[in-house]
Amino acid sequence: MTTDRPIRVAVLGAGGLGKAAAQIIGLKREVILTAICDSRGIVWSEESLDTDAVVSLTGDLVDGYQAHQRPRTTTDHGGVTLATRVEARHCDDPIGEMIRRADVLDGVLVALPNLPNDFIPSVIERFATGGSSLAFVDVLKRTRAVQYLFALDSPVSRSRSVVLTGCGATPGTLAAAAVLAAQSFVEVEKVDIWWGVGIANWEAYRATIREDIAHLPGYTVERAKAMTDSDVDALLEQTNGRLELRQMEHADDVLLQRVGVVDRLEQVEVGGVMDTRHAKKPVSTTMTLTGITHDGHRSRHTFILGDETTMAANVIGPALGYLKRALWLKAHGLFGVFGCTEFLPMVVR
Ligand code: NAD
């Protein structure tokens, strides 16, 4: 992979995780934020966007970006001062606008809601059938959604693109940690993931919370999608702001089965606690893999995330690392859809 110029990244979605992606990209030298969109518009610059202006958004991306953007100039080799050219505009189809600009992008980080289950796969399919050759990373969570994405391997390969799917925290880092943990054992009995997330207010991560609600008994993806903000407020009022989720339909299972860590999906269990009223994690996030060694001992390896690390750090950090790996795969001529368990992420500096 060439690293002689920064990787030009588009972020799809400017909500909680989209803004976190802009903030982290702003701290790195190997990547620049070239474009970002929300459901109403797109902001784009061939040079680089002002990531602080994205981070400080409180509502609409286009209006907010224009209000917050710092006046900025760059100097070319001849000493002429150039204004950074930024295009910010509302449109009916921001994804279509991104596809039209694909030739000035290297990578795409998808931070869209995945409601319904096939929404993000349908976005990737549009890029692939539109002929864009890019590296993509998503932070999909549901088993069914990741299966939809794997079914796109042919069009993605034909467009000479690479998609790495399920590259957040769970699935993502924790599933990748389970692949490493499995190496000590001749038989893996179980992988248990128990996550804790604390956020100060749920409106900062609307899609994440709706998608979590969809795992509660009696709820479905469709029902969660149809809930208004006041319905969500009312539900959270009843639970004191907490959601405790068990036996979640999380793609860690298919991603671990795909590389031989487990034979059966039921060997992987994912659950956790979301606190929507306090930034402090309600419980530590752990991945525990139980197995039998070659000499007959049953034991377990546990991987624990630091309590001070936020959901944003643990989702966007890995997503960027996997995006760099996706670019590496593309540069080596390996195209198609792969999971977070199939390759280690690289580190974006
Ligand atoms: P959010 O609701 O805060 O933001 C979503 C953004 O997408 C908004 O800016 C919205 O305007 C935009 N958007 C919606 N529809 C659009 C469209 N058709 N075209 C363009 N933009 C559109 O979302 P969030 O809470 O940041 O979550 C983003 C995703 O991250 C979710 O799918 C969630 O499941 C996933 N996530 C993954 C993990 C993990 O560990 N794998 C953890 C947390 C969240």
Residues whose N, C-alpha, C, O or C-beta is under 5 A from the ligand:
A	BS01	NAD	G13 A14 G15 G16 L17 G18 C37 D38 S39 P94 I95 A111 L112 P113 N114 V139 L140 K141 G168 A169 T170 P171 A204 Y205 R206 A207 T208 E211 V315
